[in-house]
Amino acid sequence: MPSHVPNSSGLQRLIAQLAPLLIVSAVVFALPVLLNNDFLLNKVARYLVLGILTVSLGLSWGSAAS
């Protein structure tokens, strides 16, 4: 009967794939605390919204990288 416990190389690969995502998420969530300037915070928020729009357009048009 096969066990469902991943081997150490699979776990290391998963951590290596998730680490950049976790770092970027931490930076995005820390921005409101780090940016005390309302103008800069508004600009960063607009850039994030435009980035989400770009990704959604790429997915809907079928040209997203796989």
C-alpha positions in Angstrom: 0.0 0.0 0.0 1.6 3.3 -1.0 2.0 6.0 1.6 0.9 9.5 1.0 3.8 11.1 2.8 6.0 13.1 0.3 9.6 12.4 0.1 12.2 15.0 1.2 13.0 16.1 -2.3 9.4 16.7 -3.1 9.0 18.7 0.1 12.1 20.7 -0.7 10.8 21.5 -4.2 7.4 22.6 -2.7 9.1 24.9 -0.3 11.3 26.3 -3.1 8.2 27.0 -5.1 6.2 28.6 -2.3 9.0 30.7 -0.8 8.9 33.5 -3.4 5.1 33.7 -3.2 5.2 34.0 0.6 7.9 36.7 0.4 6.0 38.8 -2.1 2.8 38.3 -0.1 4.5 39.5 3.1 5.8 42.6 1.3 2.4 43.4 -0.1 0.7 43.1 3.2 3.5 45.1 4.9 3.2 48.0 2.5 0.4 49.9 4.3 2.5 49.8 7.5 5.7 50.9 5.7 4.2 53.6 3.5 2.9 56.4 5.6 2.3 58.6 2.6 -1.2 58.3 1.2 -0.1 59.3 -2.3 2.5 56.4 -2.5 0.1 53.9 -1.0 -2.6 54.9 -3.6 -0.1 54.5 -6.4 1.0 51.1 -5.2 -2.6 50.0 -4.9 -3.3 51.1 -8.5 -0.3 49.2 -9.8 -1.4 46.1 -8.0 -4.9 46.4 -9.4 -3.5 47.0 -12.9 -1.3 43.9 -12.5 -4.3 41.8 -11.5 -6.2 43.2 -14.6 -3.2 42.2 -16.8 -3.1 38.7 -15.5 -6.9 38.3 -15.9 -6.8 39.5 -19.5 -3.9 37.1 -20.3 -5.8 34.2 -18.8 -9.1 35.1 -20.6 -7.3 35.6 -24.0 -5.4 32.3 -23.5 -1.9 33.8 -23.7 -0.9 33.1 -20.1 2.4 31.4 -19.7 2.1 27.8 -18.5 
